[in-house]
Amino acid sequence: MSRFEIGLWSFPVLLLLIFLRIPIGVAMFTVGFGGAYLLNGNTVMVMSQLKHLVYGEFSSYSFSIIPLFLLMGHFATLGGMSAALFKASETWLGHRKGGVAMAAIGACAGFGAICGSSLATAATMGKVALPELRKYGYTGRLATGALAAGGTLGILIPPSVILVVYAMLAEENIAKLFVAAFVPGILAALGYVICIAIYVRVRPHSSGVRDKASLSERLRAFWDVAPVLAIFTVVVGGIYLGVFTPTEAAAIGAAGTALLALSSGGLTWRKSVEATLETAGSTGMIFLILIGAKVFNNFLALSGVPQSAAAWAGGLDISPWLILATVLLLYLAFGCIMDSLSMIFLTVPIIFPIMAALDFGIAPAEFGLWFGILVLIVVEVGLITPPVGMNLFIINAMAKDIPISETFKGTLPFVVTDLVRVVLLVAFPALTLGLVRWVY
């Protein structure tokens, strides 16, 4: 086989290994190592790369942002911030039709802003909000569907671990990506709230009614959530205003949430050790995927597949917008069988150069931001689409009396909302880039 053919065959082999439940990082490393051996006839090149690859990647100052944001999410959970956010949202919105579900979306958005992980957001908010939704007569379909969809806000509303990973792979500015994600993140939360409002009017018996909270209850709930708002303002506002770098902001956020958790009594010595160990485990998993992706992508570059694909796409006599639509549909399909982090690591180094070579009428300095947000949204949709929508299984595991098929059905209206948002962001790039242009 030619070098190009070996490169192409690596994809089905990689997917086979993933389906055999081999960890994605190990699978990519194995295919990349084996492919490089086939191309060179020996392992000298890969072994030479490994001598400096691990240190060269992990000694980067920017990578410290990942464990810091993960640690901030753990401390936020220990500090009871998820419960405070939901209580505040519920006192202001709960009396409206579908209001408790809307409150869950608002709380997911708020917790996602200090957590950065969709799975953690879904798991944490599910524990807090699901009992309340069931208490006020919400059907299992609407309750689990809303929470699974709300959890996806964790990777879109900054700060976001997935955004950080994309920025590093595509060599984009992390701060600008956070700014670019702000408006699409707000649109996502508003879209879900509107979706719930329409759903409960089409199906009136799908939700119950909660008594309207008094003004004193609302003010007290707002006061309880004020520290969370302060941390978000300091972390994200500091990044937007250029007061400190994203890495410094992550450190400040982790310290702030730790102090809040300590003051609330949720952060004991044992729990702090557990949070640190869980952060270390998650970071190690991410870094293992990174190493595997680097070895695999170096092999692909050697085979010439990305270069040939970019030249082929650039030579097609079709609209770049049609190619973009095809790529986004492929991301949706991959999202049904692969987790979001693995998909970003695997595809961005290959697809981004291809898309950047096409003319969308957007300045090269802005294209990476716009394309990154689009990719993030379709990856987000993958978290709530079967058969491997991770958020669906996390929420359904907490509601064992609800069939998984009901949870699938409950997320469908939210998936439609996401697709509408993708169309809007493709048609109107200013929704993504407008705030970036204004801030910078």
N, C-alpha and C positions, 0 to 999 in steps of 0.2 A: 504493500500500500504506500501511497505517497504521504508526505508529511501532512498535507491538508486533509486527506482521508482519515489518518490516524486522529487528527484533531476533532473531526466530526464524530467519529465513533466513540470518542470519550464521553459525549453527552448521554447516550443511552446506557453506557456502562455505569456512569455516575448515578443516573436515576435508578438503575437496578440495585445498586448498593444502598441507596437511600430507602428504597422499598423493602429491602432486607433488614431494615432498622439499624443499619450501621450509622453511627453519629456522623452528621454532615461534614464536620471538620475532618474526621478521619477518612471519610469517603473521598473528599476532594484531595486530601494529601495523597492517598493511595493512587488515585487515578492520575494525578499530576506527576507523582514520582514514577509510576509505571510508564506513562506516556513519554516522559523525558528519556527514560531508558530505551524505549523503542526508537525514538528519534536519533539518539546519539550512540546507541550500542553499549553504553556504560552509564554509571551513576555519578561520574566525577563532577559534572556540572551542578546537579542537584545538591550533592554533598557540599560543594564549594559555596553554593547559595546559603545553605543552612548554617554555615559557620558565622555568617553575619546577618542573616535574615531576621532571626528572633530578636537579637539585641537591637538591630537597626530599627525594627518596628516598635518594640515595646519600650525603648528608651525615649520615645517621643513624648515630650511634655504634654501634648494635646490629648494623648490617650488616658491621662489621669482623670479626665472629665467623666469617663464611663463609670468607674467604680464610685466616684463621688456622687454622681446623680443616682446611682443604684442605692447607695447608702442613705441618701436623703429620702428616698422613697420608703425604705425600711423604718427609718426614724419617724417619718410622718405617720406610718401605720401604728407604730408603738405609742405615739403621742395622742392617738384617738382623733386625729384631724379629719379622717374620713367621716366619722360619726358627727363631728361638729359641722362639717360642710353639708351633710345631708339634712341635719336638723335645721340649719339655717335656710336651706332651699325649701324644705318642707313647710316651714312656718310662713314663708312668703308666697308659695305657689300651691301648697297642698289642697286648699279649699276649691281650686278651680277644677273643671272637668278634666280628668287625666292629670291633675296637678301633682300627685305623688310620683308618677312616672316621670313627669317633667322635672321634678325636683331631683330625681335620681340622675337624670342627664346632666343637670346643672352641677350636682355634686361630683359626678365623674369628670366633668370638664375642669372643675376646681382642683380635684385630687390629681388629675393628669398633669396639671401645671406644676405640681411639686413632686411628682413621681417619675414621669417620663417612660413608663412601661405600661403597655396595654393589658398584658396578662395580670400584672399586679393591681392595676386599677379595677379590672373586672372582678378579680378575686376579693379584693378588699371591699369594694362598694357592694358586691353581691351579699356579703355577710351582713352589711349594715342595712341595706335597702330592701332586700327580698322579704324579710319578715313583715316590714311595714306595708309593702305592696300587697302581700297576701292578707294582712289584717284588714285592709280597707277594701277588700273584695275585687282586686284586680285578677283577671284570669291568668293562669299559668303562661299562656302564650304571650300575652302582652308584657307581663312582668319579666320573664326571662329574656324575651326578645329585646326589650328596652335596655336591660342591664348589659346584655352582650354587646349591643351596638354602642352604648355609652362607654363601655370599656375601651373601645377603639380610639377614643379621644386621647388616651394616654400617649400615643406615639405621634399625634399631630400637634396638639397644643404644646408649645415650647415651655420648658426644656424637654427634649426628647432624645433618648439614647439612639433610636434608629436614625434620626436626623444627624446626629454626631457621626455615626458610622458612614452614612451616605456622604457627608461633607469630606471625610477623610479619603474615601474611595474615589470621589469625583474631584478632589482637590478644590473644594469650595470653601468659602468663608463661613464658619459656623454661626457667627453673630448675624450675618445677613440672612442665612437660612432660617434662623429663629424668627427674624422680623418677617420674612416672606411667609412663614407658616401661620402667623398670627390671624390674619383675616380669613384664610381658608378654615382655620380651627374654629373661629367664631361662627362662620357659615355652617360648619358641620353641626355644632351644638344647636344653633337656631333651626337648622333643617330637621333635626331629630325631634325638637320640641313641636314644630309645625306638623310633623308626621304623626306624633301622638295626638295632637289636637284634632286632626282629621280622622284618625283611626277611631277615637272614642265617640265621635259623632256618627260615623258609619256603623259602628258596633256599640251602641249605648250601654249594653249590659257587660261590657268588657272591663269596666272600672267602677269603683264605688266612690263615695263622697266622704271627705274629711271636713270636720268643723273648722271654721275660719279661726286662725290664731289671733289673740289680742295684740294690740300694739306693743304692750310691754313684753310679751313673749317674743315678738319679732325683734325688738331691740336687744333683748337679752341674747337671743340666738346669734344676732349679727355681732354682738360684742364677743361672744365665744369664738367666732370664726375670724375675728380681726387679726390675730397673730398669723394665721395662714395667709391672709391677704397681704400682710406686711412682708412676709417672706417672699411671696411671689413678686411683689412690687420691687423689692430690693434686688432679687436675683435677675428677673427679666428686665426691669427698668434700668438696672445698672449696666446690663449688656447693651441694651438699645442706646443708652446715652454715652456709651464708651467709657464709663467710670472704671470698669474692670473687664478683664477678658472672660470668656465663657468658663474657662477652667477655674479662675478665681471665684466666679459667681457660683460654681458648683460647690466649691469649698465653703463659701459663706452660707449657702443654702443648707448643706449638710450640718454645719455647726449650729445654724439657727433652729433647724428641726430637732436636733439633738437636745438643745436647751429647752425647747418646748416640751419634748417628750419627758425630759428629766423633771421639769417643773410640774407636769401633770401626774407624775408617779408611774408613768408607763415604761420608763427606761431604767431597768435595774441592771446590775452588773451581768447577770446571766443572760438577759435579753440583749444587752449590747454585744456580748460575745457571739450570740446566735446571729444577730444582724450582720456582724462583721464577717462571720464565716459564710453566711448565705451570699453576701456581697462578693466575697472572694470566689465562691463557687460559680456564681453567675459570670463574673469577670473572666475567670479561667475558661469557661465555656465559650464566651465571645472571642477571647484571644486564640483559643484552639481553632475556631472557625476561621479566624483571620489568617492564621498560619497556613491552614489547608487551602484557603482561597488564594493566597499569594503563590503557593507552589503550583496550584492548578492553573492560575492565570498566566504564570510565567511559562508553563508548558504550552498553553494555547498561543501565546505570543510567538513562541518558537515554531509552532506548527503553521502560523500564518492565517489562522481562521479569523481572528478579529479584523485584521487588515483587509483580507479578501471580502469579508462581509461588509465592511465600510465602503470599499470600492464598489461592490455590487449594488448596495443601497443607493449610493450617490449616482450611479449610472442608470438607475431605473427611470423610465420616462413616465413616472406617476407622481402624484402630488405628495409632498412630504407629510401632509396632514393625514393622508391615508396610511402611510407608514407608521405615523405616530399612533393612530387608532389601532392598528394591528399590534403594535408593541404593548399598548395598554391592555388590549384583550388578552395577550399572552400572559401579562402579569396577573390578570384576573384568574386565568386558568391555572397558573403556577400556584397562586394563592390558595387554591382548593386542595393542594396536595403537599404544600411545603410551608414551614413557618416563615414569618416575615424577615427575621434577621438573616437566616440562611439564604433566602431569596435575594436580599440586597447584596450580600457578599458575593453570591454566585454570578449575578447578572449585570450589576452596574459596571464593573470593569470591561465587560464585553459590549454591552448595549450603549453605554453613554458615548463612547467615541463615534459610534455609528450615527446616533441621533445628532450629535454636535456638528457633524459634517454636513447636515442638511440645512436648507434655508427656510426658517420659519418667520423671517422678518423681525427677529429678536436679536439684540446685541449679544455677542458671544459671552460677555461678562455677566449677562442676566439669564442666558438660556439655562445654565446649570441650576440656577435657583428655581426657575419655573418648572423645568422638567423634574427636578427632585421632589417638589411638592406634589406633582401629578403622580409620580411613582409611589410616593408615600401614601396617597389616598387610595390607589388601587390595591396596594399591599394591605392597607387597613381594611378594605372590603373583604380581602381574603380571610381575615380573622373571623368573619361571621358568615362564611359560605361553606356548605358541606363539600366533601366529606371530612376535611381536616380543618375546620374553623375552630381554632383553639379556644376562643372566647366562648363558643357555644358549649363546649364540653366542661369548661370551668364553671359556668353558671349552672348548667344542667346537673352537675355533680352536687350542687348545693340544694337543688330542688328535685330530690330523687323520685317524688311522686308524679313529676311531669315528664311525659315521654319526650325523648329527644326530637321526635318528629314535630311536636308542638313548638319546641324552641326554634327549630328550623323555620317553621311557618311564621313565627313571631318576628323573625329578623327580616323577612322578605320586604316589608314596606320600608325598612331602614336601608336595605341594599338599594332599592329604587331611589331613595333620597340621595345616597352616595353617588349613584350613576348620574343623576341630574347635576350634582355639584361638579363632577368631573367635566361634564359637557360645558358648564358655565365657565370653569377655569380655563378650559381649552379655548373657548370662544372669546373670552375676555382676559387676556394675560395680565391686564392692569390690576385685576383683583388680587393677584399674587405679588406683582412687582410694584404696585403703586406706593405702598408703605415703605418699601425698600428705597425707592427713588426719593421719597420725602425725607426719610431719616438720614440717608447717606448722600 
